[in-house]
Amino acid sequence: MSQEREYGADQIQILEGLEAVRKRPGMYIGSTSERGLHHLVYEIVDNAVDEALAGFCHNIIVTVNPDNSITVEDDGRGIPTGINKKAGIPAVEVVFTILHAGGKFGGGGYKVSGGLHGVGASVVNALSNWLVVEVRRDGKVFEQRYERGKTMYPLREIGTCDPEKTGTKVTFSPDGTIFETTVYNYDTLRTRLRETAFLTKNLRITLRDTREEEAREDVFHYEGGIKEFVTYLNRGKTELYNNVIYCEGEKDGVYVEVAFQHNDSYSENTLSFVNNIITPEGGTHIAGFRAALTKIFNAYARDNKILKDNDEALSGEDIREGMTAIVSVKIEEPQFEGQTKQKLGNSEARGAVDSIVSEKLTYFLEQNPQIAKLICEKSIQSQRAREAARKARDLTRRKNVLESNSLPGKLADCSDKNPENCEIFIVEGDSAGGSAKTARSRATQAILPLRGKILNVEKAREDKIYANAEIKAMITAFGTGIHEDFDIEKLRYHKIIIMTDADVDGAHIATLMLTFLYRFMPELIKQGYVYLAMPPLYKIEKNRKIWYAYSDEELNKILTEIGRDGNNKIQRYKGLGEMDAEQLWETTMDPEKRVLKKVMIDDDNESEIDLTFSILMGDKVEPRRDFIEENAKYVQNLDI
């Protein structure tokens, strides 16, 4: 018995103050990865945005300081500095040291706010080495410092200011013992802050990075709000009409803003937000928007004889083809399904969005008959293509039932039937495919060689996609189906590895494949099943010994270790076809030695991901050139 651990009343742990946050940070910010690190900034910014939503804040400045600490400054009312009667300490100290404290729990502090749990400021404080808050209020400047959530000294007055100049300034340094990295990514912050500015009309957000000698700065300010957001997301595509259709109104305590515009693409891009928080899984507000859209366009098409009496009604999918839309609602007490705030559950939001969009859209279509006709005609074309795609799918299904072996002929499948053990290499070209088939471990590794470049799905409808041999081979091999037929449970391989040459053509082929997967099987990427193989760039031989280098830096490191002299034989691989089967196995396919990059989608940056695919794979040249020029400095080891 003496070996057993005691479990009595004294073993029940009480975590004082913010210790619970430091003990289990993932419960409060999702993770301690780079994503969680950036979440700290969003929590403080969201508090300032709440002031903007209430009409008191017009400017927010976010600065990444040289030591990777962050400063967020706003010109809102300033956090109250008077003594909170219940806690017996200044209200600003309550906000930063007590969980579930703030102006978001009734009492008229905020009508609407993004912070559902009211834990933002205190969690940031708990997970920081240090945090300093400065408040300008009532003509005075107050300051308080905390270290790892603990108050270092009472709130003190450090100066005076113009009584008209109010606001809050928070500077914090994330705790390196909690986070996997404490280095902020400027582009990640830029994407989120741009999105926030689009969603909050007339709010000006400035982002500064002072870590380099030459500071970077972006200013986001959009008088048009979400209308400008739609224009921004459509910049890689050709618009079907010039106007962005905009619906705004309030019903049952729900403030509704909707903006949308059709383009010449075939994919829908609808983003939804509640109190400025993105809801990747939609919810009742999206259901209301889609119901109104389907109802109003069908009524218009019937009334104006664009659809005849015996014609099939347009489906919501037909109407939304090639549509970019933003649905944003502000609601006093949002109810989210699940811990991650990914889906709105308020029933009143559906009715409010349906009612407001129905009314405003009906009026718009009556005032703009040419645009109405364009959208209806595009929807009818989509309906015909959808029917053709359905017939192609049905034909594929019938063939699969009738044929004993329905897998593509070029697929060299693996013998293990447990998907968890299996991986498939999508290989560019027959030459590399032949080497890969010889090199592979037949039990768990399947090889599917593709001939040339696959169809660019960004510019093709579903019926064309089903007619493309290379894409059909991938769909059949994976086993999941696409779009409404997609079923992740039928996935035959838990690693889908794209293996292409490290040159421009190889990069283009990989991008075409990722575009297909993102548009038609996004769950494969979201659930972590898609990878990029990283073949070596160099083979180094010296005194019958061989090394492989996967980057120029690694090459230099190896040469420094073995000595730079005339005995070194360095081969620069131009493509996978230059390797024999043994080399391909050793460097790129052997699970013990290879390097794989997992392809990830961050829900927080979904709008930017969609835009990137549109720019890279769309028809417009200028946005693509701008994108390449802006990002060229980040590209490594790409032969041109």
C-alpha positions in Angstrom: 0.0 0.0 0.0 2.9 2.4 0.7 3.7 2.4 -3.0 0.3 3.7 -4.0 -0.3 7.4 -4.5 -2.6 9.0 -2.0 -5.9 10.4 -3.4 -7.6 12.5 -0.7 -9.0 16.0 -0.2 -5.5 17.5 -0.2 -4.8 16.1 -3.7 -7.5 18.2 -5.3 -5.5 21.1 -6.8 -6.8 24.7 -6.7 -5.0 26.8 -9.3 -4.8 30.4 -8.1 -5.5 33.3 -10.4 -4.2 32.7 -13.9 -2.2 29.5 -13.1 -4.9 27.5 -14.8 -4.1 29.2 -18.1 -0.4 28.5 -17.8 -1.1 24.9 -16.9 -3.4 24.2 -19.8 -2.8 27.0 -22.4 -4.3 25.0 -25.3 -7.8 25.1 -23.6 -7.7 28.9 -23.9 -5.9 29.7 -27.2 -6.2 26.4 -29.1 -2.5 25.5 -29.2 1.0 26.7 -28.3 2.2 26.5 -31.9 2.7 29.5 -34.2 -1.0 29.7 -34.5 -1.5 30.1 -30.8 1.2 32.7 -30.7 -0.6 34.9 -33.2 -3.8 34.4 -31.4 -2.4 36.5 -28.5 -2.3 39.5 -30.8 -5.8 38.9 -32.1 -7.2 38.8 -28.5 -5.9 42.3 -27.7 -6.8 43.7 -31.2 -10.3 42.2 -30.8 -10.8 44.2 -27.6 -9.9 47.4 -29.5 -12.3 46.4 -32.3 -15.1 46.0 -29.8 -14.5 49.6 -28.9 -14.8 50.4 -32.7 -18.0 48.4 -33.0 -19.4 50.4 -30.1 -18.5 53.6 -32.0 -15.6 54.8 -29.8 -12.4 53.7 -31.6 -11.2 54.8 -35.0 -7.5 53.8 -35.1 -5.6 50.8 -34.0 -1.8 50.5 -34.4 -0.1 47.1 -34.0 3.7 47.1 -33.8 6.0 44.1 -33.9 9.0 45.3 -31.8 12.6 44.4 -32.4 12.5 41.8 -29.5 9.3 40.2 -30.9 7.2 41.8 -28.3 3.9 43.3 -29.5 2.4 46.7 -28.9 -1.4 47.3 -29.6 -2.5 50.9 -29.3 -6.1 52.2 -29.8 -7.9 55.5 -29.4 -11.0 54.1 -27.7 -12.4 55.2 -24.3 -9.5 53.6 -22.4 -10.1 50.7 -20.0 -11.8 52.1 -16.8 -9.2 52.8 -14.0 -11.6 53.2 -11.0 -11.9 50.7 -8.2 -14.1 47.7 -9.1 -16.3 47.3 -5.9 -16.6 43.6 -6.1 -12.8 42.9 -6.6 -11.5 45.8 -4.6 -8.9 46.6 -7.2 -8.8 48.9 -10.3 -11.0 47.7 -13.2 -8.0 47.6 -15.6 -6.3 45.2 -13.2 -9.4 43.1 -13.0 -9.4 42.8 -16.9 -5.8 41.6 -17.0 -5.7 39.4 -13.9 -9.1 37.7 -13.5 -10.6 35.2 -16.0 -14.1 35.8 -17.3 -13.9 39.5 -16.4 -14.7 42.4 -18.8 -17.3 44.6 -20.3 -18.9 41.7 -22.2 -21.1 40.1 -19.6 -24.0 42.5 -19.4 -24.2 45.8 -17.7 -24.1 47.7 -20.9 -20.3 47.7 -21.6 -20.8 46.4 -25.2 -23.9 45.7 -27.2 -21.9 43.3 -29.4 -18.4 41.9 -29.1 -16.2 39.3 -30.7 -14.9 38.0 -27.4 -17.4 35.2 -26.5 -15.7 34.1 -23.3 -14.2 37.4 -22.0 -10.9 35.8 -21.3 -8.8 37.6 -23.9 -6.7 40.1 -22.0 -6.1 37.9 -18.9 -5.1 34.9 -21.0 -2.5 37.1 -23.0 -1.2 38.3 -19.7 -0.9 34.8 -18.2 1.0 33.6 -21.3 3.4 36.5 -21.5 6.8 36.9 -19.8 5.7 40.5 -19.1 2.9 42.8 -20.1 2.5 46.5 -19.6 -0.8 48.3 -20.0 -1.0 52.1 -20.4 -4.4 53.9 -20.2 -5.2 57.4 -21.2 -8.4 58.5 -19.6 -9.9 61.6 -17.8 -6.8 63.6 -18.8 -4.4 61.3 -17.0 -2.1 58.5 -18.0 -2.0 55.3 -15.9 0.3 52.3 -16.1 0.6 48.8 -14.6 3.1 46.0 -15.3 2.6 42.2 -14.9 5.0 39.3 -15.1 3.6 35.9 -16.0 0.2 37.1 -15.0 1.2 38.5 -11.6 0.8 42.2 -10.8 4.2 43.8 -10.1 2.9 47.1 -8.6 -0.4 48.9 -8.0 -1.9 50.9 -10.9 0.0 54.2 -10.9 -0.5 57.6 -12.6 2.6 58.4 -14.7 1.5 61.7 -16.4 -1.3 63.8 -17.8 -2.8 64.1 -21.3 -5.4 66.0 -23.3 -8.8 64.9 -21.9 -9.9 64.4 -25.5 -7.1 61.9 -26.2 -8.2 58.6 -24.7 -7.2 55.0 -25.4 -5.3 51.9 -24.3 -1.8 50.7 -25.1 -0.8 47.2 -24.4 2.7 45.8 -24.8 3.5 42.1 -24.1 6.3 39.6 -24.7 5.1 36.0 -25.2 6.6 33.4 -22.8 9.1 31.2 -24.7 8.7 28.4 -22.1 5.1 28.0 -23.3 5.2 28.6 -27.0 7.0 26.5 -29.6 8.2 29.8 -31.2 8.0 33.4 -30.2 8.8 34.8 -33.7 5.9 36.6 -35.3 5.1 36.2 -39.0 4.3 39.5 -40.5 2.2 38.1 -43.4 0.0 36.1 -41.0 -0.7 39.2 -39.0 -1.2 41.3 -42.1 -3.9 38.8 -43.5 -5.9 38.8 -40.2 -5.7 42.6 -39.7 -6.7 43.4 -43.3 -9.7 41.1 -42.9 -10.6 42.8 -39.6 -10.5 46.3 -41.3 -12.7 45.1 -44.2 -15.3 43.9 -41.6 -15.3 47.2 -39.6 -16.2 50.1 -41.9 -14.0 53.1 -41.5 -11.7 51.6 -38.9 -8.0 52.3 -39.7 -5.6 49.6 -38.7 -1.8 50.1 -39.0 0.6 47.2 -38.9 4.3 48.0 -38.3 7.3 45.7 -38.2 10.4 47.3 -36.6 12.6 44.1 -36.5 14.6 44.9 -39.6 16.6 48.1 -40.3 14.0 49.0 -42.9 10.7 48.9 -41.1 7.6 47.5 -43.0 4.2 49.1 -42.7 0.7 48.4 -44.0 -2.4 50.6 -43.4 -5.8 49.1 -43.8 -8.8 51.4 -44.1 -11.9 50.6 -46.1 -14.8 53.0 -46.3 -16.7 50.5 -48.4 -16.3 47.7 -45.8 -17.3 44.3 -47.0 -18.1 45.6 -50.5 -14.3 46.3 -50.8 -13.6 42.9 -49.3 -15.5 41.2 -52.2 -13.6 43.3 -54.8 -10.3 42.4 -53.1 -11.1 38.6 -53.2 -12.2 38.9 -56.9 -9.1 40.6 -58.1 -7.6 37.4 -59.6 -10.9 36.8 -61.6 -13.0 38.6 -64.2 -16.2 40.0 -62.8 -19.5 39.1 -64.5 -20.8 42.6 -63.8 -19.3 45.8 -62.2 -21.6 46.3 -59.2 -21.0 44.5 -55.9 -24.5 43.7 -54.6 -24.9 44.9 -51.1 -27.7 44.2 -48.5 -27.8 45.8 -45.1 -30.3 46.0 -42.3 -31.4 45.0 -38.8 -34.1 42.7 -37.6 -34.8 41.0 -34.3 -31.6 42.5 -32.7 -29.4 41.1 -35.5 -27.5 43.6 -37.7 -26.9 42.0 -41.1 -24.4 42.9 -43.9 -24.1 40.9 -47.1 -22.1 41.7 -50.2 -21.6 39.4 -53.2 -20.5 39.5 -56.9 -20.3 36.8 -59.5 -17.1 36.2 -61.6 -16.2 33.9 -64.5 -14.9 31.1 -62.4 -16.8 27.9 -61.4 -16.2 27.8 -57.7 -18.1 29.5 -54.9 -16.2 31.5 -52.3 -18.5 32.5 -49.4 -17.0 33.7 -46.1 -19.1 34.2 -43.0 -18.5 36.2 -39.8 -20.2 36.8 -36.5 -19.1 39.8 -34.6 -16.0 39.8 -36.8 -15.1 36.2 -35.9 -14.8 33.9 -39.0 -17.2 30.9 -38.9 -15.6 28.4 -41.3 -18.5 26.0 -40.9 -21.1 28.6 -41.5 -24.3 28.2 -39.5 -27.7 29.8 -39.3 -26.7 33.1 -41.0 -25.4 31.2 -44.0 -28.5 29.1 -44.2 -30.6 32.3 -44.2 -28.5 33.8 -47.0 -28.6 30.7 -49.2 -32.4 30.3 -48.7 -33.0 34.0 -49.7 -30.7 33.7 -52.8 -32.4 30.6 -54.1 -35.9 31.8 -53.5 -35.4 35.3 -55.0 -33.5 34.3 -58.2 -35.9 31.5 -59.0 -38.9 33.9 -58.5 -37.2 36.5 -60.8 -36.3 34.0 -63.5 -39.9 32.7 -63.5 -41.6 36.1 -63.4 -39.4 37.4 -66.3 -39.8 34.2 -68.4 -36.0 33.4 -68.2 -37.2 30.0 -66.8 -40.2 28.5 -68.6 -43.1 26.9 -66.6 -41.9 23.4 -67.2 -38.2 24.1 -66.6 -36.5 22.7 -63.5 -35.9 25.3 -60.8 -32.4 26.6 -60.3 -30.6 25.0 -57.4 -28.7 27.1 -54.8 -25.5 25.5 -56.1 -26.3 26.7 -59.7 -26.9 30.3 -58.5 -23.8 30.4 -56.4 -21.4 29.1 -59.1 -18.6 31.7 -59.5 -19.9 33.8 -56.6 -17.7 35.6 -54.1 -19.7 36.5 -51.0 -19.3 37.9 -47.5 -22.0 37.4 -44.9 -21.4 39.3 -41.7 -23.8 39.6 -38.7 -23.5 41.4 -35.4 -25.5 39.8 -32.6 -25.7 40.6 -28.9 -25.5 37.0 -27.6 -24.0 34.7 -30.2 -24.4 31.0 -29.6 -21.6 29.0 -31.3 -21.7 25.3 -31.8 -18.6 23.6 -30.4 -15.6 25.1 -28.5 -13.9 26.6 -31.6 -16.7 29.1 -32.6 -16.8 27.6 -36.1 -20.6 27.5 -36.5 -23.3 29.9 -35.5 -26.4 28.4 -33.8 -28.7 31.4 -33.2 -32.1 30.7 -34.9 -33.0 34.4 -35.1 -29.9 35.0 -37.4 -31.4 32.8 -40.1 -34.7 34.7 -40.2 -32.9 38.1 -40.1 -30.5 37.3 -42.9 -33.3 35.7 -45.1 -35.6 38.6 -44.6 -33.1 41.4 -45.2 -31.4 39.7 -48.2 -34.8 38.9 -49.8 -36.0 42.5 -49.5 -32.8 44.2 -50.7 -32.1 41.7 -53.4 -35.6 41.9 -54.9 -35.2 45.7 -55.1 -31.7 45.4 -56.7 -32.8 43.0 -59.4 -35.8 45.1 -60.3 -33.5 48.1 -60.6 -30.7 46.2 -62.5 -32.4 43.9 -65.0 -29.3 43.4 -67.1 -27.3 42.1 -64.1 -30.2 39.9 -63.1 -30.4 38.4 -66.5 -26.6 37.7 -66.6 -26.7 35.9 -63.2 -29.8 33.8 -64.3 -28.2 32.8 -67.6 -24.9 31.8 -65.8 -27.0 29.8 -63.4 -28.8 28.0 -66.2 -25.5 27.1 -67.9 -24.3 25.8 -64.5 -27.5 23.7 -64.2 -26.8 22.1 -67.6 -23.2 21.4 -66.8 -24.2 19.9 -63.4 -26.6 17.6 -65.2 -23.8 16.5 -67.6 -21.5 16.0 -64.6 -24.2 13.9 -62.9 -24.5 11.6 -66.0 -20.7 11.3 -66.1 -20.6 10.4 -62.4 -23.4 7.9 -62.8 -21.6 6.3 -65.7 -18.4 6.1 -63.6 -20.4 4.4 -60.8 -22.0 1.9 -63.1 -18.6 1.0 -64.5 -17.2 0.6 -61.1 -20.0 -1.8 -60.1 -19.6 -3.9 -63.3 -15.8 -4.1 -63.4 -14.1 -6.3 -60.9 -11.0 -4.1 -61.0 -12.1 -0.5 -61.3 -8.7 1.1 -60.2 -6.8 3.0 -63.0 -4.6 0.8 -65.1 -1.5 3.0 -64.6 -1.8 2.7 -60.8 0.8 0.4 -59.2 -1.2 -0.3 -56.0 0.2 -1.6 -52.7 -0.7 -4.9 -51.1 -1.6 -3.7 -47.6 -5.3 -2.8 -47.5 -5.2 -0.8 -44.2 -5.4 2.9 -45.3 -3.4 3.9 -42.1 -0.4 2.0 -43.4 -0.7 3.1 -47.0 0.6 6.0 -49.0 0.3 7.0 -52.7 2.9 8.9 -54.6 1.5 11.1 -57.4 4.5 11.2 -59.8 5.2 13.5 -62.7 6.0 11.6 -65.9 6.5 7.9 -66.9 10.3 8.0 -66.4 10.1 9.0 -62.7 7.1 6.8 -62.4 9.1 3.8 -63.6 11.9 4.5 -61.1 9.4 5.0 -58.3 7.6 1.7 -59.1 11.0 -0.1 -58.9 12.1 1.7 -55.7 8.9 1.5 -53.7 8.0 -0.7 -50.8 5.3 -2.8 -52.5 3.5 -3.5 -49.3 2.6 0.1 -48.3 3.6 2.4 -51.2 1.4 2.9 -54.3 2.6 4.8 -57.4 0.3 6.8 -59.8 2.3 8.4 -62.7 0.6 11.3 -64.4 1.3 12.2 -68.0 2.1 16.0 -68.3 0.1 18.7 -66.6 -3.4 18.0 -65.3 -6.4 20.2 -66.2 -6.5 23.6 -64.4 -9.7 23.2 -62.5 -9.8 26.9 -61.7 -11.0 27.4 -65.3 -13.1 24.3 -65.8 -16.6 23.1 -64.8 -17.3 19.7 -63.2 -18.4 18.0 -66.4 -14.9 18.8 -68.0 -13.2 17.6 -64.9 -14.9 14.2 -65.1 -13.8 13.9 -68.7 -10.1 14.4 -67.9 -8.2 11.1 -67.7 -5.5 12.2 -65.3 -8.0 13.7 -62.8 -10.3 10.7 -63.1 -7.4 8.4 -62.3 -6.7 10.4 -59.1 -10.4 10.4 -58.0 -10.6 6.7 -58.6 -7.3 5.9 -56.9 -8.1 7.9 -53.7 -11.6 6.3 -53.4 -13.3 9.3 -51.7 -15.3 10.8 -54.6 -15.6 14.6 -54.9 -18.0 17.4 -53.9 -21.3 16.0 -52.6 -20.1 12.4 -53.2 -17.0 13.0 -51.0 -16.6 10.5 -48.1 -13.4 10.7 -46.1 -14.1 7.2 -44.7 -13.4 5.7 -48.1 -9.9 7.2 -48.4 -7.6 4.4 -49.5 -4.3 6.0 -48.4 -3.5 8.2 -45.4 -0.6 9.9 -47.1 -1.1 11.4 -50.5 2.4 12.5 -51.6 2.9 14.8 -54.6 6.4 14.1 -56.0 7.5 16.5 -58.8 10.8 17.9 -60.0 12.3 21.0 -58.3 12.0 23.2 -61.3 9.4 25.6 -62.7 7.4 22.9 -64.5 7.4 20.7 -61.4 6.2 23.6 -59.2 3.4 24.3 -61.7 2.3 20.7 -61.8 2.3 20.6 -57.9 0.2 23.8 -57.9 -2.3 22.3 -60.4 -2.7 19.2 -58.2 -3.1 21.3 -55.0 -5.7 23.5 -56.8 -7.7 20.4 -57.7 -7.5 19.0 -54.2 -8.4 22.4 -52.6 -11.4 23.0 -54.8 -12.8 19.4 -54.9 -11.4 17.5 -51.9 -10.5 20.2 -49.3 -11.0 17.8 -46.4 -7.9 15.8 -47.6 -5.8 18.9 -46.9 -7.7 20.0 -43.8 -7.3 16.6 -42.1 -3.6 16.4 -42.9 -3.4 13.7 -45.6 -1.6 15.7 -48.3 2.2 16.0 -48.5 4.9 17.3 -50.9 7.9 15.1 -51.4 11.3 17.0 -51.1 13.8 15.3 -53.4 17.4 16.3 -52.9 19.0 19.0 -55.0 22.6 17.8 -54.9 24.5 14.5 -54.7 28.1 14.9 -53.3 30.7 12.2 -53.8 34.1 12.1 -52.2 36.4 9.1 -51.6 33.5 6.7 -52.5 31.3 8.2 -49.8 28.0 9.9 -50.8 26.0 12.7 -49.3 22.7 14.3 -50.4 21.8 18.0 -49.9 18.3 19.3 -49.9 19.2 23.0 -50.0 22.1 25.3 -50.8 22.7 25.8 -47.1 22.9 22.0 -46.5 25.3 21.7 -49.5 27.6 24.4 -48.0 27.5 22.7 -44.6 28.5 19.3 -46.0 31.3 20.9 -48.1 32.6 22.7 -45.0 32.6 19.4 -43.1 34.3 17.2 -45.7 36.6 20.0 -47.1 36.3 22.0 -50.3 38.8 20.5 -52.7 39.1 19.0 -56.2 38.1 15.5 -55.0 34.5 16.6 -54.5 32.1 15.5 -57.2 28.8 17.5 -57.1 25.8 16.6 -59.1 22.9 19.0 -59.4 19.7 17.0 -59.9 17.4 18.6 -62.5 14.6 16.1 -62.1 13.5 12.9 -60.5 14.2 11.0 -63.8 17.9 11.5 -63.3 17.9 9.3 -60.2 18.0 5.5 -60.4 15.6 3.5 -58.3 18.1 3.1 -55.5 18.8 6.8 -55.2 15.1 7.7 -55.4 14.4 5.3 -52.5 17.3 6.5 -50.4 16.6 10.2 -50.8 12.9 10.7 -51.4 10.8 7.6 -50.6 12.4 5.8 -47.6 10.2 6.7 -44.6 13.3 6.5 -42.4 15.3 9.1 -44.3 13.0 11.2 -46.6 11.8 14.8 -46.0 8.1 15.4 -46.5 6.2 18.8 -46.2 2.7 18.5 -44.9 0.2 20.8 -46.7 -1.9 22.7 -44.2 -5.0 25.0 -44.3 -5.4 27.5 -41.5 -9.1 28.5 -41.1 -8.0 31.9 -39.9 -6.5 32.6 -43.4 -9.1 30.9 -45.6 -9.8 34.1 -47.6 -6.2 34.5 -48.4 -5.7 30.9 -49.4 -8.7 31.1 -51.8 -7.4 34.4 -53.3 -3.9 32.9 -53.8 -5.3 30.0 -55.8 -7.4 32.4 -57.9 -4.5 34.7 -58.6 -2.0 31.9 -59.5 -4.4 29.8 -61.6 -6.9 32.4 -62.9 -6.8 34.4 -66.2 -5.7 37.8 -65.0 -2.0 38.3 -65.6 -1.4 41.5 -63.6 -2.4 40.2 -60.2 -0.3 37.1 -60.8 2.7 39.2 -61.8 2.3 41.4 -58.6 2.0 38.2 -56.5 5.2 36.7 -58.0 7.2 39.9 -57.6 6.0 40.3 -54.0 6.8 36.6 -53.0 9.9 35.9 -55.2 12.2 36.6 -52.3 10.8 33.6 -50.4 11.4 31.1 -53.2 14.4 28.8 -52.7 16.1 26.3 -55.0 13.8 26.7 -58.0 15.5 26.2 -61.4 14.2 28.6 -64.0 
